Each structure stands twice: as structure tokens, then as C-alpha cells.
């Protein structure tokens, strides 16, 4: 897989996480924190699988 494809895949995951956070009501701070941690784990897993 090329570097461009790796970057696009990671960007898509990060963008989806940011979009989901922006759509959440402000009152759910703890849910937002959990989502950020989960998104971080997903990006790490994808990076590891791609060999970054």
C-alpha cells in the first residue's frame, strides 16, 4: 500500500471521529472522552496494521 493510501485511510478515520464528536450534544463530555480514546485506539490499530 502506498504512503498516500495510508494517509488517506488514517485521515478518513480521524475525520469520522471528529465529525461524530461535532455532532454530539455538549452535555455528554464523558461520552466524548470515551469516543476520543476509542478513535485513538482505532487509528493506532490501523497504523500498526499498515506498518507505520
Secondary structure, DSSP 8 states (H G I E B T S, - for coil): --HHHHHHHHHHHHHHHHHHHHHS-TT-HHHHHHHHHHHHHHHHHHHHHHT-
